[in-house]
Amino acid sequence: MFHVNIPRLHSSRARPITYLVLLCLWACLFPSACVNAATKEQWKGRSIYQVITDRYALPTETAPALTTPLPTVCDPQDQTWCGGNWRTIIENLDYIQSMGFTAIWISPVHKNIDTSTPYKYAYHGYWVTDQRALNPRFGDEDDLHALVQAVHDRGMYIMVDIVIQNVPLVANPTHLDVTTSMMQANGYWFTEPAEYHPYCAMDYSNDASAEICWLGDTELALMDINTEKQMSSSRSTLGLANLSQTTQLMDCESMLPRETFWPGFCQAGGVFCIGEVFANDMKTIKRYADNMDSVMNYPAYQGMMDAFQLPGPANMSSLVNYMVQMNTTVNDTHVLGNFIENHDLPRFANTTVDPLLQYNALAFQFIGNDGIPIVYYGQEQGFHSNREPLWTSEYANTTYRQRVAFLHEFRSLMATTGATFNGYTFENASAQILSHDQQTVAIRKGPMMSVLTNRGSPPTNEPYSILNSGWPMYTQLVDIWSCDKLVVGSSESFLISYNVRGGRPVILVPLALISNTTFCPSIQQITITQKVSDSSSSSSMLGRCSGWASWAGLLGFSISCLLTL
């Protein structure tokens, strides 16, 4: 599987919001494996852990450094190599798999510009000069083979960024003629001036500009390959097709003509391609989604920021609107890429100070929304700055990391039970908004319901009422996040209280669904049998018992009402 993505220039630079990046998620690196490359359907239900290869794990005696000398301290502000490589990832796959991830996403693997630039060094892997050669800072062909084999041996997939659209140029493009001799001297694969669009500064609000103009700036430009030219397009496509015969991978760039280039490009590799479109408007999303297998869910990301960021607008309606629009725009929402952080965006912990808001966003990413959850390395450690080395955390078993593992366990339970609601399982149901206000949203997805809020940690006496939940009266429910229980009342209704635990995410399933599992083993059930004299008093007693049951649910146990005449 490929992730088509834009080259990264500055860790502090905010991304423009209207252009396309392509993510090529690759699950096939060996000739024998390519026959059975993972399909779009097989990627559904997967979850991805994204690493910056250089920053994931330190070299060891068995995974030696390929860059010397290394800095004593890996400071992201230094923008240089810190020693992580493909072998160091292999030695630390247990950490990723222990959280339940079923795929990893690594940095681009191809040869980069290897000299200092105005923005220092290409430790991130996105300034590719030659897609025919691997990046020696990360390893050789044997090392990459070994990583892929190690990942596949665990039943996991591997996802790789592929840069094919842009080539770095350390010069002022407004005062420079691109020549063959210059590009040959720098070891570029594309060396003919005609293989590039003439220089023009990128206008991110204009589609035509986004497809032909150059990224970067006047200190470090990124020349735009002219994929409309048959020669350039054929060579790019050939490079991807050759992945089925070699271990070479490419990081796809993508201000490319969507209708003509991408379908053939992805077909040549025989892989599932996700487009990363930096846009919140559905018209732009649809234009690219119609020519790709899928896209990254930037509208949902923006909705999460609007809903859960603190300080922020605290606008739950924004999240709801993005969900509704995406569900009516994209043909298959189950392969959208759901993320909270990545290597170009601010750390969520740095923009949202309340941990319960972070957990609500996490629950939405994993179970409240359709798609493939993608966690960026360090998110589980609560990192506040981007591109810092993971080893400084000592790979601690933080509460957030435990919650990630917990949500994976829950997704696995939903996949294995076969439970349905109206004929749909958790995996094939589309997320449905049941109700919402500015603070809270109730989302049904097959046999479960998530109730997410931006109320934050402080307890509040204002409950949230769920009407027409779809569960019959007296159904016993359990919130697997807190192990609180409640019972559905009349009109298929119940209340979510925030007066004790504050604004935690609520994840509800019928109690019977978790029987004989490891979820909430200490839950007790209380049964009240009440004899009533006639049918007229039966209705009153049922209503009264339902009220008892709702309050009991807030205390962590449930009451079953059994009335006899």
VEXZA-702637 format. One record per atom (N, C-alpha, C): residue in one letter; x, y, z. Coordinates in steps of 0.1 Angstrom, whole numbers, plus 5000, padded with zeros to 4 digits. Example, Ala and Ser with C-alpha at 12.3 -4.5 7.8 and 13.67 -1.06 7.14 Angstrom:
REM VEXZA-702637
A513249435078A512349555078A513249675078S512849785071S513749895071S512950005079
END
This chain:
REM VEXZA-702637
M500949885000M500050005000M500950125000F500550234992F501350354991F500650464997H501450555003H500950685008H501650794999V500850864991V501350964983V501351094990N502551154992N502651265001N503551374996I503351495000I504151614996I505451615004P506551664998P507751675005P507751765017R508451735027R508451815039R509651905040L509352025042L510452125043L510752175057H509852225064H510152285077H509252225087S509852185098S508952115109S508052215115S508352345114S507552445121S506552515111R506652475098R505752545088R504452475088A503352555089A502052495088A501752455074R501052345072R500652305059R499652395052P499752415040P498652475032P497452375032I496252425030I495152335032I494352305019T494952325007T494252304995T494952224984Y495952144988Y496652074977Y496751924981L497151844971L497151704973L498451654976V498451554985V499651474987V499251324986L500051244981L499651104979L500451014989L499650924995L500250825004L500150694997C501250624995C501250504988C501550394999L500650315002L500750215013L501150085007W502350035010W502949925003W502949805011A502249695007A502249575014A502949465006C503749494996C504349404987C505749444983L506749394988L508049434984L508949324978F508449204980F509249094974F508449034962P509148984952P508448934940P507448834943S507748744953S506748644956S505548704963A505748804971A504648864979A503748954970C504249004959C503449094951C502349024944V502348894942V501248814937V500048834946N500348844959N499248854969N499248984976A499549094969A499549224975A498249254981A498249314993A497049345000A496149434992T494849394992T493849464984T493149574993K492349654987K491649754994K490749695005E490149585002E489349515012E490149465024Q491349425021Q492249375032Q492749485040W492849605035W493349715043W492249765053K490949735050K489949775059K490049695072G489949765083G490049705096G491449705101R492449745093R493849765097R494049895105S495149895113S495450025119S496950045117I497450165116I498750195112I499550285122Y500750245125Y501650325134Y502750385125Q502750525125Q503650595116Q504950635123V506050605117V507350635123V508150725114I508950815119I510050875111I511250785114T511750725103T512750615105T513950665113D514350785111D515550835118D515250855133R514050865137R513750905151R513050795159Y512950675154Y512150575161Y512950505172A514150455168A514950375178A516450405176L517250395186L518650415186L519450295180P520550325174P521350205169P521850125181T522149995178T522749905188T523849825181E524449735189E525549655183E525049575171T523749525172T523249445162T522449525151A522249645154A521649735144A522449865144P523749855139P524649965140P524250095133A524850205137A524550335131A525150335117L524450395108L524950415094L525350555091T525250645101T525650785100T526650805112T527750865109T528750905119T529351035115P529651125126P529251095140P527851135142L527251075153L525951105157L525951215168P524951295169P524951395179P524751325193T525351385203T525151335217T523751335221V523051445217V521651455220V520851485207C519851415205C519051435193C518051545195D518351665191D517551785192D516851805179P515451805178P514751835166P515151965159Q515552065167Q515952195161Q517152185153D518052085156D519252075148D519052015134Q517851955132Q517551905118Q518651825112T519051725119T520151635114T519851495117W520651405112W520351255115W520751225129C519851135135C520051085148C520350935149G520350865138G520850735137G519850625136G518550655136G517550545134G517650495119N517350365118N517450305105N516550185104W516550105093W515549995092W515849885101R517149865105R517449755114R517049795129T517049925132T516649965145T515149955147I514449965136I512949945136I512649795139I513449715132I513249565134I513349525149E514349585155E514549545169E513549605179N512649685174N511649745183N510249735178L509949625169L508649605165L507749555176D508249495186D507449455197D506549565203Y507249685204Y506549795210Y505349835201I505449835188I504349865180I503249765180Q503649635180Q502649535180Q501949515193S502649555204S502049535217S500849635219M500849735211M499649825212M498549785203G498749685195G497749625186G497749665172F498749745168F498749795154F499049675145T498449685133T498649575123T499349625110A499849745110A500649795099A501549905104I502749925098I503550035101I503750125088W504050245090W504250345080W505650405082I506550375073I507950425074I508250545065S509350615067S509750725059S510050685045P510150775036P510650745022P511950675023V512150575014V513350495014V514450525004H514150624995H515050644984H516150754987K517150754979K518250844980K517850984981N518351054991N518051204993N519251284990I518951414989I520051514989I520851495002D522251485001D522951445012D523951545017T523651675014T524451785019T523651875027S524251965034S523552065042S522852165033T521652205037T520852295029T520452415039P519852515034P519352625043P518452575054Y517852455052Y517052395062Y517752265067K519052265067K519852165072K519652035064Y519551915071Y519651795064Y518351715062A518351625053A517151555049A517051425057Y517051435070Y516951325079Y515551255078H514551335074H513151285072H512951205060G513851215050G513751125038G512951185027Y512451305028Y511451355017Y512151435006W513451455007W514051534996W514751434987V514051364979V514551254971V515151304958T516351254954T516951294942T517051174932D516951054936D517050944927D516250824932Q515150794925Q514250684929Q514750544925R515950544919R516550414916R517450364927A517750444937A518750404947A518150424961L518550334970L518050344984L518850444992N518250495003N518950595011N519950515020P521250535018P522250465026P522150505041R521550615045R521450655059R520550555066F519650495059F518650405065F519050255063G519850225053G520250085051G520450055037D520749925034D520849875020D519649785017E519749725005E518649635001E518449525010D519449465016D519249355025D518549405038D518949525043D518249575055D516749595052L516449655041L515049675038L514349545036H514949445029H514349315029H514049265043A515049275051A514849225065A513749285072L513549415071L512449485077L511149445072V511049435059V509749385053V509449245058Q510449155058Q510149025062Q509749015077A510449095085A510049095099A508649145102V508249245094V506849295095V505849195091H506149135079H505249035074H505148905082D506248865089D506348755098D505348775110R505048895113R504148925124R502748935119G502448915106G501148925101G500749075099M501749165098M501449305096M501749345082Y501249465079Y501549525066Y502549635068I503149685056I504049795057I503649905047M503750025051M503250145043M504450235041V504650285029V505750365026V505350485018D505950605022D505750725014D506650715002I506050764991I506850754978I506950894972V508150944970V508351084965V508751064950I507851114941I508251104927I508051234920Q507351334926Q506951454919Q507951564920N508651574931N509451694934N510951654936V511851734931V513251714933V513851844939P514651824950P515151944957P516252014949L516252144950L517252224943L517652334953V518952334957V519452424967V519952554959A519052634955A519352754947A518052834946N518252964943N517153054940N516553024926P515352964925P514852924912P514553044903T514453164909T514153284900T515353334893H516553284897H517853334891H518653214886L518053114882L518752994878L518152924866D518952884857D518552804846D518852654849V517852574849V518052424852V518752364840T519852304842T520652244830T520852104833T521052024822T521351884823T522651864831S523751934828S524951914835S524851934850M524052034854M523852064868M523151944875M522151894869M521351784875M522151654875Q522951634864Q523851514864Q524851524875A525451644878A526451664888A525851634902N524551654904N523851634916N523251494918G523451414908G523051274909G521551254908Y520851344900Y519451334898Y519151214888W517951154890W517451064880W516951134868F516151234870F515551314859F516551434857T517151424846T518251524843T518051614831E516951594824E516651684812E515651794817P516051914813P515152034817P513752014813A513451944802A512151934797A511251834806E511951764814E511251674823E510651754835Y510851884836Y510351964847Y509452074842H508452114849H507752234846H508652354848P508452454840P509152584842P508752634856Y509752704862Y509452754876Y508252854876C507452824886C506352924890C506152894905A505853004912A505652994926A504252934929M504152844939M502952774942M501852864947D500652854941D499452914946D498552804951Y498552784964Y497852664970Y496352674969S495752794965S494352804964S493952774949N494852744941N494552724927N494952584922D494052504918D494352364914D495352354903A495252444893A496152434882A497552464886S497752564895S499052594901S499552474909A498652414917A499052304925A499652184917E499252174904E499652064896E500852084888I501352214887I502452244878I503552324885C503252394895C504252484901C505152414912W506152494916W507152434925W506852464939L507052354948L507052374962L508352434967G508452464980G509652514986G509652664985D510852724985D510952864985D512252904977T512753024978T513853064970T515153014976E515152954988E516452894993E516552744991L515352684991L515352534988L514052514980A514252504967A513152484958A512952334956L511752294953L511452154949L510852164935M511752124926M511352124911M510252024908D509252074901D508051994898D508251914885I508251784886I508451694874I507151704865N507451714852N506351734842N505851594839T504851554846T504251414844T503351414832E503051534826E502251534814E503051484802K504451494803K505251454793K505351294793Q505151234782Q505151084782Q506451024788M507551084785M508851034790M508851034805S508551154811S508551164826S507551074832S506351074827S505250994832S505550844832S506150804820S506450654818S507550614828R508550704829R509650664838R509150654853S508350744857S507750744870S506950614873T506050584863T505250464864T506150344864L507150344855L507950224854L508750204868G509150314874G509750304887G508950234897L507650264897L506750194907L506450054903A506350024890A506149894885A507349804889N508549864888N509749784892N509749744906L508949804915L508949764929L508549614930S507849564921S507449424922S508649334918Q509749394914Q510949314911Q512149344920T512049454927T513149504935T512649544949T513549574958T513149634971T513049784971Q513249844960Q513149994959Q511750044961L511650144969L510350204971L510450354967M509350414964M509350554961M508350624970D508650754973D507650834980D506950914969C505650894967C504950964957C504651104961E504951194953E504551334955E503251354947S502651464949S501551464941S500851594939M501451684933M500651784926M500551734912L500151614910L500151554897L498751564891P498651564878P497251564871P496451444876R495451464883R494751354889R494151254879E493551314869E492751224860E493651134851T494851184848T495751114838T496851034844F497351074856F498551014861F498250904871W497550944881W497450854893W496750724891P495750714883P495150574881P496150474875G496850514865G497850434858G499050404867F499450514875F500550494884F500350394894C499150394901C498850304912C498650164906Q498050154894Q497850024888Q499149954884A500150034881A501449984877A502049914889G501849964901G502349904913G501549794918G500249784914G499349684919G499049694934V499049824938V498849844952V497649934955F497249944968F496250034972F496850174975C496350274969C496850414971C495850504978I496350574988I495650674995I496150814991G495250904987G495651034985G495451124997E496451205000E496351305011E496051435005V494851485006V494451605001V494251715012F495051815011F495051915022F493852015018A492651965020A491552045018A490352005027N489552105031N488352075039N487052075031D487152125018D485952135010D485752005003M484551955003M484251824998M484351824982K484151934975K484351934961K485751894957T486751954964T488151914962T488451774966I487951734977I488151594982I487651494971K486451524966K485851424957K486551414944R487151534939R487851524926R489051434927Y489651434938Y490851334940Y490351194944A489351184952A488951054956A488450974945D487851044934D487350974923D488450904914N489750954917N490850894909N491850824917M491450794930M492350724939M491450614946D492150514953D491450424961D490750494973S491450594978S490950654990S491750784992V491350855003V492050985007V492250985022M493151065027M493251085041M492151175045N491651155057N490351225061N490751355068Y491151455060Y491451585065Y490251665070P489051645064P487851705069P487551665084A487651535086A487451485100A488551535109Y489751545105Y490851605113Y490451745117Q490051825107Q489651965110Q488451965120G487551875118G486351865127G486751835141M487751745143M488251705156M488951825162M489751905155M490352025160M489252125165D488252145157D487152235161D486452185173A486252055174A485452005185A486251985198F487551945197F488251895210F489451975213Q489952065205Q491152145208Q490852245219L491752255228L491652345240L492952425242P492952555241P491852645238P491452625223G490152645220G489652625207G488152655206P487552645195P486152685193P485152595201A485552475205A484652375212A483352365204N483452335191N482352335182N482052195177M481252115184M480951985180M480151975167S479452075164S478652075151S479552075139S480752135141S481752125130S482151985127L482451905137L482751765135L481651695128V480451715133V479251645127V479051685113N479251815109N479051855096N480051785086Y481351785091Y482351715083Y482051565081M481551505091M481251355090M480151335080V479051415081V477951405072V478351425058Q479151535055Q479551565042Q480451455036M481351405044M482251305039M481451175035N480551145044N479751025041N478951035029T478551155025T477751165012T478651195000T479951215002T480851244991T481751134987V482251054996V483250954993V482550824992N482850744982N482150614980N482350514991D483550504996D483850405006D484650475018T483850505029T484450575040T485350485049H485250355047H485950255055H487350245052V487850305042V489350305039V489950445040L489150545046L489750675048L490850665059G491850745058G492850745068G492550845079N492350795092N491950875103N493150905112F493451035114F494651075121F494451195130I495251205140I495251325149I496451405148E497551335145E498851395143E499651335131N500551415126N501551355117N502851445117H503751415108H505051485109H505051635105D503951685100D503851825097D502851905105L502051835113L501051895121L501451915135P500952005142P501252025157P500851895164R501651865175R501251765184R499851795191F498951705191F497651725197F497851765212A498751695219A498951725233A499451865235N500051925225N500552065226N499452165223T498352125217T497252215214T495952185222T495952075229T494852035238T495351995251V495152075261V495752055274V495051955283D493751925280D492951845288D493051695283P493451605292P493651465287P492351405283L491151435290L489951375285L489551425272L489851545268L489551585254L490451505244Q491651475248Q492551395240Q491951255238Y491451195249Y490851065248Y489551065240N488751165240N487651175232N487951175217A489051255214A489551255200A490051115196L490751055205L491250915202L490150815200A489150825208A488050735206A487350755193F487150885189F486550915176F487450855165Q488750865166Q489650825156Q489550665154F489450595165F489450445164F488150385162I487050435169I485750365168I484550455165G484750585166G483550675163G483450705149N484450685141N484450725127N484850605118D484350605106D484750495097D486250525093G486950415089G488250435083G489350355090I490550385086I491850325091I492450415101P492550385114P493250465124P494750475121I495350595121I496750605120I497350685131V498250635139V498850695151V500250735147Y500650855149Y501950905147Y502850875159Y504050825157Y504950795168Y505050905178G504950865191G505050965202G503651025206Q502651005198Q501251045202Q500950965214E501250835215E500950755226E501750785239Q502850865237Q503650905248Q503351055252G502351115246G502051255249G503051355245F503851325235F504851425230F504251555227H504951665230H504551805228H505151865216S506351815212S507051875200S507151765190N507251815177N507251715166N508651675163R508851555157R510051495152R511151475163E510651475175E511651435186E511851285186P512951235192P513251095191P512351025201L511850905197L510950825206L511750765218W513050745216W513750675227W513850755239T513650885239T513750965251T512550925260S511450875255S510350825263S510650695271E511750625267E512050495272E510850395269Y510050435259Y508950345254Y508050315266A507750415274A506950395286A505550345284N505050275293N503650225292N502650325298T502550435291T501750545295T500250505295T499450585302T498050565302T497450575288Y497950675280Y497550695266Y497850565258R499050515260R499450395253R498550275256Q498150265269Q497250165273Q495950175267R495450305266R494150325259R494150295245V495350315238V495450275224V495350125223A496050055232A495949905232A494549855235F493849925244F492449895248F491549905236L491650015229L490750045217L491049935206H492249895205H492549785195H491849655200E491949625213E491249505218E489749515215F489149635217F487749645215F487449635200R488249685191R488049675177R488049525173S489049455179S489149315177S487949235181L487449265193L486249205198L485049225189M484949345184M483849375175M483949295162A485249275158A485449195145A485149055147T485348995159T485248855161T483948805166T483148895172T481848845178T480848825167G480948905156G479948895146G478648955150A478649035161A477349105165A476949205155T475649215153T475049305143T474049395150F473749505143F472549595146F471949625133N470649595131N469949615119N470749545107G471349435110G472049365099G473449405096Y473949505104Y475349555101Y476249525113T477449485110T478449465120T479249605123F480049605133F480949725135F481749755123E482249645116E483249665106E482549715093N481349675090N480749715077N479649825079A479349865091A478349965093A479050105091S478250195085S478750335084S478350415097A479250495102A479050575113A477850665111Q476850655121Q475650735120Q475450825131I475250955129I475051055139I473551035144L473451005157L472150985163L471651125168S472451195175S472051325180S473351405184H473251535186H474351615190H473951745194D474751815202D474651955205D476052015204Q476252135209Q477652195208Q478652125216Q478252045226Q479251975235Q479351825233T478351765227T478251615228T477751565215V478251445211V477651375199V477551235202A476451175198A476151025199A476250965185I477150865184I477450805171I477150655172R476350605163R476150455163R476950395152K477550285155K478350215144K478050065147G477150015140G476749875142G476249845156P476749745163P476149715176P476649795187M477449905185M477949985196M477650135193M477750205204M477550355203M478650425211S479150535205S480050615212S479450755215V479550795227V479050925231V480251015235L480651105226L481851185228L481551335231T482351395239T482051525244T483351615245N483151745244N484251835247N484051915260R483251855269R483051915282R484351925290G485251835288G486451835295G486451765309S487551775316S487651695328S486851735340P486551865342P485751895354P484351835353P483951775364P482551715365P481551825363T480351785357T479251885355T477951815358N476951885363N475651825367N474751825355E475251855343E474351855331E474551725323P473551635324P473651505317P473351525302Y473551425295Y473251425280Y472151315278S471051345272S469951255270S470051185256I470051055256I469950985244I468550935242L467950965231L466550925227L466650835215N465750735214N465650655202N467050595199S467650525209S468950465208S469050345198G467850285196G467750165189G467850035197W468150055210W468149945219W466749935227P466149825228P464849815234P464949845249M463749885254M463649915269M464149795277Y464849825288Y465449725297Y466749665292T467249695280T468549645276T469649695285Q470449605290Q471549645299Q472749675290L473249795293L474449845285L475549865294V476749855289V477949885296V478849975288D479350075296D480350165290D481750095292I482350045282I483549975283I484750065287W484650195285W485750285289W485850295304S484650305311S484650325325S484150205333C483550105326C482849995331C481550035339D481050145337D479750185342D478650115334K477550085342K476450015335K475150105336L474350085326L473050155327L471950065319V470750105321V469650025315V468750115307V468450075295V467650155286V466250175291G465750295291G464350325296G463350335284S462250395287S461250415277S461750495266S461050475254S461450545242S462950515238E463350405242E464750355239E465750465244S465550525256S466250635260S467150605273F468150685275F468850685287F469650815289L470250835300L471050955303L472550915305I473351005300I474850995302I475151105312S475651065324S475951165335S477451195334Y477751325337Y479151365338Y479451425352N478651395362N478851455375N479851385383V480351275379V481351205387V482651195379R482651145367R483851115360R484251225350G483451335349G483751435340G483451395325G484051465316G483751445302G484551335295R484451215301R485251105294R484451055282P485150985273P484350925262P483550805268V482350785262V481550675266V481350585254I481650455256I481550355245I480650245250L479450235244L478350155249L478150035240V478049915247V477649795240V476649725249P475849635244P474949555253P475849465262L475449455274L476249375284L476549235279A475549175272A475749035268A476949025258L477249135251L478349135241L479649105247I479849145260I481149135266I481249025276S480148945277S480248835287S481248735282N481948675292N483048585289N484248645282T484448775284T485548845278T486348905290T487448975286T488249045297T487749185300F486749225293F486249365295F485349365307C485649465316C484849495328C484449365335P485349285340P485049155347P484349175360S484549295366S484049315380S482549365381I481949385369I480549435369I479649335376Q478749395385Q477749315392Q476449345386Q475549245387Q474149265383Q473249255395I472349345396I471349335407I469949325400T469249225405T467949195399T466849225409I465849305406I464749335415I463549275410T462849195418T461649135414T460549195422Q459549255415Q458549335422Q457149275418K456349235428K455049185424K454049305425V453249315414V452249425413V450849355412S449849425416S448549365417S447849365404D448049455395D447249455383D448049525372S447549515360S448249575349S448349725349S447449795356S447449935356S448649985364S448949915375S450149955383S451449905377S451349805368S452549755362S453249865354S452549945347S453250045339S453950145348S453250185359S453950275368S455150215374M455050095378M456250035385M457350015375L457049985362L458149975352L458850105350G458050215350G458750345348G459650375360R459050345373R459850365384R461150285385C461050165381C462250075381C463250115371S462750165359S463650215349S464450335354G463750415362G464450525368G465550485378W465250385386W466250325395W467350265387A467050205376A468150135368A469050245363S468550355358S469350455352S470350515363W469850545375W470650595385W471750485390A471250365390A472250255394A473350245384G473050265371G474050265361G475150365363L474750475369L475750585371L476750545382L476350445391L477150405402L477950275398G477850235386G478650125382G478049985383F476749975385F476049845384F474749865377S474049755375S472749765368S471649695375I470449735373I469249675379I468449615367S468049495368S467149435359S465749435366C464749475359C463449495364C462549375360L462249285369L461349175365L460049185373L458949215366L457649245373L456749125370T456049075380T455148965379T453749015383L452748965377L451348995380L450748885389
END
